[in-house]
Amino acid sequence: MAMEFSVISPVYRAENIVDELCRRLLSVLSTITENFEIILVEDGSPDKSWTEIKKWCEIDKRIKGVKLSRNFGQHNAIAAGMRIAKGNWVVVMDCDLQDSPEEIPTLYQKACEGHDIVFAKRQERQDKTLKKLYSKWFYAAYSYFTNTKQDEAIANFGIYKNKVISSINEMGDYERVFPTLVQWVGYNKAYITVKHSQRYEGRSSYSFFKLLSLAFRMIISFSDKPLRIALIAGTIISISSFGFGIFYLIQSLRGVITEPGFASLIISIWFLGGTVLIFIGVLGLYIGKIFEKVKNRPNFFIQEIKNMQ
């Protein structure tokens, strides 16, 4: 019998959350079907999250534990779960219970109307003000650089047809940013508003600098616009340097500037320094991504799996 439902949740610093997560998921999914699997991907967590996952794997064989060899990041952990998921429908959700398991039947009901993807739009995000502000800035910048419409209310939480997951698995992107990949593959999408809950315990592992790093990686990976902006900026600087050159030449001819070589030095600094540094910096980012890609390293390694047939 084909698997009907898979739920994927990356787990990090959640030893005190796993119990509640499993209880609520088992209760909710049982109202939809008994033919489901829960895939908990432990992403190199420094606490006892894996111990808790193994405990629940013994309690219910429908819970599958995946332990990565080290911390590869949330989106690579999701990718690991997608490689294993067998369900006709796949739900992706965070483990901190800000994504409420009780919203899954609503997502499924909407999907059954003929949609391949149903995104959960977070209503009144229960995050700190600064995090919401960072998120708003990030999605605005990301929308601009990628020429796409990105919604800060949408994250990982949603339900996806297995063909959508298969399409994402086929993609060879080194940066596995799940919401962006889902948007890119297309298919029939729908959106529903869901309640966004307070984090069950602890705090987010995404600091400002981690979010900033993620933003740079996503923009460089999915857009060539920074290269075009560098070209425009270089052109503006070059034109400006030409204008300054004429100005200093006139000043020199008028006798205002008496220091030999001053005008030519200023022109050279403006023209060469400005354009070269901008281009080297932007090209360096892209060359770095090419370097990472050509090494062809896997995005993750699985150290141990529980309850996989």
Order of alpha helices (4+ residues) and beta strands (2+ residues): beta-alpha-beta-alpha-beta-alpha-beta-alpha-beta-alpha-beta-alpha-alpha-beta-alpha-alpha-alpha-alpha-beta
